[in-house]
Amino acid sequence: MKSGFKLVLVLVSCLAVASPAFAGTFSNGGFEDGTFNSWNQGAGYWNGYWPIIPTDFMPGGTYYDMGYNASAIVTPGPDPIVGNLLNRVYNGSYAARVNDSYQNNSVSVISQSVTNYTDPFIYFAWAAVLEASHGSTDSDNFTLQLTDDTTHTALLNLTYNSYDNGGIFHPYGSWFYTDWQIEKLNVSNLQGHDFTLTLLGSDCPYGGHAGYVYLDGFGGTLPPPTTPEPGTLALLGSGAIFAANWLRRRF
C-alpha cells in the first residue's frame, strides 16, 4: 500500500516538472463566446493628429471616449460593403469587427495581453475594408501591433490606410478590401515572455470616410477557415460545371 502511494507521488511530481507552471495563453481569441470577454476596449474621436497612438484611445488615454465605440462581434456572412468577396468570419461562429462602415470620425480599439506565454507560435487572422479618402496622414486607417512586453519591443507593427493601401488590397468601387491575412509569428525563443496584441480601426478625421478591420483566430494555433475563400469557391464551381458537362456527354 505504501509503495503504491509512493508511486503516485512520483508520477505527480514528474507531471509537475514536465508542465510549465502558470503557462499563459490567449483567452477568447476566436471570440467564440460571442462577446469581447477577456479583451480591453477603447474608442474616441479622431481630430486629425498623426500618427494615431492606440493607447490615447484606451481607458485613461487623452482621447478616450467610449461613446464613439464602433466595434462589434459579428457572425458569418457577406461583408456589408464588398458582399460575398469577404466573409466576416475566418473560422467558427464569430469574429471581431473593429470600427464600422459609418463615417463619423470614430476610432475603435481592442487589446489583449498574456503573461508567461509558452507556445512556440502566435497566430491570428485579419481582414480590412477601407474607403478611399485623402492622403497618407489623414485617411481612414488601421494599426495592428504585437508587442513583447517583457523586452518592450514590437514584434509586429502594421499600419495601412486607404491612400497607401499596399498590394494586398483589392479595389471595389470607392473602397478597398483585403482577403483574410494570416499572421504567424515564431516566438519559440521567447518562452515565458508577456505579449500584447492591439488592433485599432479609424475613420478619416473629417467625417466623410470609414475604415474597419476584422480579427479572428488569435492564439497558439490557427484553425483552417470555416468557408472557402472566393477564389476557392470559383474553382469548386468550375469543377462542378466540368463534371456535369462530362457526365452529359458520357450519357
Secondary structure, DSSP 4 states (H G I P E B T S, - for coil): -HHHHHHHHHHHHHHHHHSPTT-B--SSTT-TTSS-TT-EEEEEE--S-SS--GGGGSTTSTTB-GGG---EEE-SSEETTTEEEEES-SSSS-EEEES-SS-SSEEEEEEEEEEEE--SEEEEEEEEEEE--S-TTSS-EEEEEEEETTTTEEEEEEEEESSS--TTEEEETTEEEEPPEEEEEE-GGGTTEEEEEEEEEE--TTSS--EEEEEEEEESS-PPPSS--HHHHHHHHHHHHHHHHHHHHH-
